[in-house]
Amino acid sequence: MTTKNLVVLGGVAVLLGLGAYVSSSGRKLSTPALAGKNVLGAFEASELAAIDVGGKLKLVSGTNGWEIATLGGYPADVTKIREQVLKLQDLKVGQVVRGRAVGQTTLVDLQNAAGKSLACVTLGDKHMMNGKGEMAMYGGYPDGRYISFKDQTVLVKDPLEAFDGDVKSWCDPKICDKPYVSFNTVEPDAKPDVTGLATGKVCRVDAKGATNLVARVGATAANGTDRYFQIEGEKWIYTISSYTAEQLTKEPEKPAEPTPAESKPAAKQ
């Protein structure tokens, strides 16, 4: 075999080897990326009976509808629950973040009536834009959240703030329709000797379709600014802002008394 033939055969071998490498690399590159993947696996939403947020906030579906179990069974807003669950169902990986931990984590566990997990997700730090409109933590990405997904840190395009523990994200904070009153907190374990409601100032409110209900504004709450509030005949005790409390208990202004000149009968012409 001539030297020329050997060179040709060697070149063919190199090309064949390169072709095999490209083919192999092509298979590796064709492996689906995480971007766009659904974070929660498919589950039957009709089986959902409880939502546990890091063991600190739990919502359960009972005979009276959805309640906030960690708030003494206070009624939850089913519309808000549906909205947040749909967010989780639609949650997709936006971007994989290399070399960064998710940060402080919170496990959100969706459970059935038996307490069995239907789906769960581990939330990390929020990723928010700074005040100048620039990305505060990871360039080029809008407000969102870091999530642990398949042992990697990823970003999703929703901060999911309802899962940060604020109870008002899961219920209707409105207490009264007229005048409008919303609560700051619900205090299911507040003691009568602390609230001062028994001797509190009386006011009249409209709420839940009823008019002229008796309500009371009690003592200053533990935070030093809010006041305790309760509608007579209801078990729920709330805290409301001091400004709202002042407006509820404000004495109506008396009409100004006429001056001597105004009260004097006009002289006959």
C-alpha positions, 0 to 999 in steps of 0.5 A: 500500500502506498504512502498516498493510500495510507494518508487517504485512509487515515483521513477517512478514519479521522472523518469517521471518528469526527462524525461519531463524536458529532453524532454523540454530541448531538444526542447530548445536546438534544437532551431537553433543557430545564428552561420551560419545564413545569415545576410541579408535576401533574396532580388532581386539583380536585383532591386538594384538601390542604396547603402547608407552607413551611409548617407555619401556615396551613390552610385546610378544606373542611365542612365549612369551606376553606379555613386557615388552620394556623389562625384558629380556623379563620375563614379563608378566601377560596378565590385567593386559594384558587388563584395561588394554586393556579400560579403553582400549576402554571409555574415554569422554569425561566432560567437556570442559575449556576453557582448560586444557592436558592437561599432561605427555603420554604417548602410548599406542600399540597396535600389530599384529605389524608395528608398525603402530598400531591405535589410540592415545591421548595421556594427560595429567596425572591429576586426583585428589581432595585429602586433604579429599575435595575436587576438587584441580584441576577442580571437581565431577569424580571421580578421572580423567585429562586426555586430548587428544581431537580437539584438545581437553582432556577428562576421563575417569573413570579415572586409568589409573595402569598407564600411568605406567611402574610395571612391576608394573602389568603383571606378577605381582610375587610371586616365592615362595609360601612364604614369600611374597616379592614383588620391588621391581624386576627387574634383568636387567642386574645384574652378578655382582660388584655383586649379591654373590649368589655368596657370598650367604646361602642360604635355602629357598623354595617357588615355581611349584609346586616346594618347597625351592628354593635361593635366595640373598640378596645385597648391598645394592642401589644404592638403599641399602635393598633387597637382591638376590635370586635363585632358583638355576637361574633367570636373573632377579635381583630386589631385595627389601625389606631386611625381607623379606631379613632374614626369609629369612636369619634364623637359627632360634631355638635351644630354650632350654637347661634350667636346672640346677634343671630338668635335675636329676632329681626326688627319689624320694618 
